[in-house]
Amino acid sequence: MTLARTSDPIVAIATASGRGAVGIVRVSGARLAPLIEAVCGRALKPREATYLPFRDAGGEPVDHGLAIHFPSPNSFTGEDVLELQAHGGTVVLQLLLARCLEAAAEAEPVNGRQRLPGLRVAEPGEFSQRAFLNGKIDLAQAEAIADLIDASTEAAARSAGRSLSGAFSREIHTLRDALIHLRMLVEATLDFPEEEIDFLQKADAAGQLVRLQSQLAAVQQRAKQGALLREGIKVVIAGQPNAGKSSLLNALAGAELAIVSAVAGTTRDVVSQTIQIHGVPLHVADTAGLRESTDEVEQIGVARAWGQIESADAVLFLHDLTRADQPDYAAADAEILRGLQGKLPASVPVLDVWNKHDAAPAAATPAQGIALSAKTGLGIEALREQLLAMAGWQSVPEGVYLARARHVQALGRVETHLALAASHLAAQAQLLDLLAEELRLAQNALNEITGEFGADDLLGVIFSRFCIGK
């Protein structure tokens, strides 16, 4: 969708396709009165639900339901909005959609001009885009709408709701305001170097920067937890054939998802399942046993297993305790470990998991890693907690908000620019030009999150806070 088309009035079915008790057709644009009159047969009181027939071009009812008119700017999009709440049948809603388009085309012209020109079917997300462009929500809140709809866990849904209500945005605004104040001091010092007053020392710019970095660190921590709630991590179970990888997937998922057999090489393809641990989604993949094989199909399975491993956020390296003391088995495990070390970056954790603890002698229990039994469930809960730790999850207060990877990345750039700004401020020569540029870049990174505040706004703040024109 292009910004050039944002002046067009738009219409769409706002509820999921299929049968349901209620379905909604939503219209947003300017001057909806002719459309309302044509479809509803009367004017509507603002923000008051009215039960009436929705009429076709001949005046016959298409359906009976509730009509609500939200005049601009007091609507979700900031434009005039009409909502038609009808019975949730696919055909009924399509008829209402077509009727709105038809009524807009037939609306009575005023002063020779069409009152509702160019009504078209909305593109995906366009109502939320209108809300953002018209200042009803910021970019982070707009993204939270989609995150709330897509939330796969209760914790994610609650956190997305907090982001939608503006909790995350308020944190960003607090950082931004502190950063703007600091930029204002630096810009004033640059613009008026002949002044005797040292703005930076008098206002404790160094202390302000330290406090800003501390506030940023707290926001970063919550954002990382929020991003984890939204996106989870990809965990790949790897190991030799018949180590119990499929059994472990089934035990973690609590369901028989993968075929379990004593025949080595049963798993030929990747079997994936998303599980929840304390509300955090983990995308777990069971892979083919890693070994040399002359079987063409098994070779493909092994290649796909390594492909999954290379894209993993964490790897569970599964060992068979009943064979751990066999030289050939230990040598094969060592070969797999070398492959993991060669293919994975250092940031991807590899956890040793020793399976079949119920069948192995106590002396074989390893000193490191987690010993468990996928068959009996022994040690599974400890593995779940370890997976959360590997993901970076911490015990976070109830007020955590949902965030995206791009938000975390943007905050990381802010951290980098503030660190550079601190080094310039600490320099004996006080490299103010470089300091100002790093602060500007830090603010730009914050702007990416909420999508607001430009250079003209900064200029306005400077002129309003200082007597520049003395």
Secondary structure as the mmCIF struct_conf table of DSSP 4:
data_model
#
loop_
_struct_conf.conf_type_id
_struct_conf.id
_struct_conf.beg_label_comp_id
_struct_conf.beg_label_asym_id
_struct_conf.beg_label_seq_id
_struct_conf.end_label_comp_id
_struct_conf.end_label_asym_id
_struct_conf.end_label_seq_id
HELX_RH_3T_P HELX_RH_3T_P1 LEU A 3 ARG A 5
TURN_TY1_P TURN_TY1_P1 THR A 6 SER A 7
BEND BEND1 ASP A 8 ASP A 8
STRN STRN1 ILE A 10 ILE A 13
BEND BEND2 THR A 15 THR A 15
BEND BEND3 SER A 17 GLY A 18
STRN STRN2 GLY A 20 GLY A 29
BEND BEND4 ALA A 30 ALA A 30
HELX_RH_AL_P HELX_RH_AL_P1 ALA A 33 CYS A 40
BEND BEND5 GLY A 41 ARG A 42
STRN STRN3 PRO A 46 PRO A 46
TURN_TY1_P TURN_TY1_P2 ARG A 47 ARG A 47
STRN STRN4 THR A 50 ARG A 55
TURN_TY1_P TURN_TY1_P3 ALA A 57 GLY A 58
BEND BEND6 GLY A 59 GLY A 59
STRN STRN5 PRO A 61 PHE A 70
TURN_TY1_P TURN_TY1_P4 SER A 72 PRO A 73
BEND BEND7 ASN A 74 GLU A 79
STRN STRN6 ASP A 80 GLY A 88
HELX_RH_AL_P HELX_RH_AL_P2 THR A 90 GLU A 106
HELX_LH_PP_P HELX_LH_PP_P1 ALA A 107 PRO A 109
STRN STRN7 VAL A 110 VAL A 110
TURN_TY1_P TURN_TY1_P5 ASN A 111 GLY A 112
STRN STRN8 ARG A 113 ARG A 113
BEND BEND8 ARG A 115 LEU A 116
TURN_TY1_P TURN_TY1_P6 PRO A 117 GLY A 118
STRN STRN9 ARG A 120 VAL A 121
HELX_LH_PP_P HELX_LH_PP_P2 ALA A 122 GLU A 123
TURN_TY1_P TURN_TY1_P7 PRO A 124 GLY A 125
HELX_RH_AL_P HELX_RH_AL_P3 GLU A 126 LEU A 133
TURN_TY1_P TURN_TY1_P8 ASN A 134 GLY A 135
BEND BEND9 LYS A 136 ILE A 137
HELX_RH_AL_P HELX_RH_AL_P4 LEU A 139 ASP A 150
BEND BEND10 THR A 153 THR A 153
HELX_RH_AL_P HELX_RH_AL_P5 GLU A 154 LEU A 164
TURN_TY1_P TURN_TY1_P9 SER A 165 GLY A 166
HELX_RH_AL_P HELX_RH_AL_P6 ALA A 167 ASP A 191
TURN_TY1_P TURN_TY1_P10 PRO A 193 GLU A 194
BEND BEND11 GLU A 196 ILE A 197
HELX_RH_AL_P HELX_RH_AL_P7 PHE A 199 LYS A 202
TURN_TY1_P TURN_TY1_P11 ALA A 203 ASP A 204
HELX_RH_AL_P HELX_RH_AL_P8 ALA A 205 GLU A 231
STRN STRN10 ILE A 233 GLY A 239
BEND BEND12 GLN A 240 GLN A 240
TURN_TY1_P TURN_TY1_P12 PRO A 241 ASN A 242
BEND BEND13 ALA A 243 GLY A 244
HELX_RH_AL_P HELX_RH_AL_P9 LYS A 245 ALA A 253
TURN_TY1_P TURN_TY1_P13 GLY A 254 GLY A 254
BEND BEND14 ALA A 255 ALA A 255
BEND BEND15 ALA A 258 ALA A 258
BEND BEND16 ALA A 262 VAL A 263
TURN_TY1_P TURN_TY1_P14 ALA A 264 GLY A 265
BEND BEND17 ASP A 269 ASP A 269
STRN STRN11 VAL A 271 ILE A 277
TURN_TY1_P TURN_TY1_P15 HIS A 278 GLY A 279
STRN STRN12 VAL A 280 ASP A 286
BEND BEND18 ARG A 291 ARG A 291
BEND BEND19 THR A 294 THR A 294
HELX_RH_AL_P HELX_RH_AL_P10 GLU A 296 GLU A 310
TURN_TY1_P TURN_TY1_P16 SER A 311 SER A 311
BEND BEND20 ASP A 313 ASP A 313
STRN STRN13 ALA A 314 ASP A 320
HELX_RH_3T_P HELX_RH_3T_P2 LEU A 321 ARG A 323
TURN_TY1_P TURN_TY1_P17 ALA A 324 ASP A 325
HELX_RH_AL_P HELX_RH_AL_P11 PRO A 327 LYS A 343
BEND BEND21 LEU A 344 LEU A 344
TURN_TY1_P TURN_TY1_P18 ALA A 346 SER A 347
BEND BEND22 VAL A 348 VAL A 348
STRN STRN14 VAL A 350 ASN A 355
TURN_TY1_P TURN_TY1_P19 HIS A 357 ALA A 359
BEND BEND23 ALA A 360 ALA A 360
HELX_RH_3T_P HELX_RH_3T_P3 ALA A 362 ALA A 364
BEND BEND24 ALA A 367 GLY A 369
STRN STRN15 ILE A 370 ALA A 371
TURN_TY1_P TURN_TY1_P20 ALA A 374 THR A 376
TURN_TY1_P TURN_TY1_P21 LEU A 378 GLY A 379
HELX_RH_AL_P HELX_RH_AL_P12 ILE A 380 ALA A 391
TURN_TY1_P TURN_TY1_P22 GLY A 392 GLY A 392
TURN_TY1_P TURN_TY1_P23 GLU A 398 GLY A 399
HELX_RH_AL_P HELX_RH_AL_P13 ALA A 405 ALA A 426
BEND BEND25 ALA A 427 ALA A 427
TURN_TY1_P TURN_TY1_P24 GLN A 428 ALA A 429
HELX_RH_AL_P HELX_RH_AL_P14 LEU A 432 THR A 450
HELX_RH_AL_P HELX_RH_AL_P15 ALA A 455 ARG A 465
BEND BEND26 PHE A 466 PHE A 466
TURN_TY1_P TURN_TY1_P25 ILE A 468 GLY A 469
#
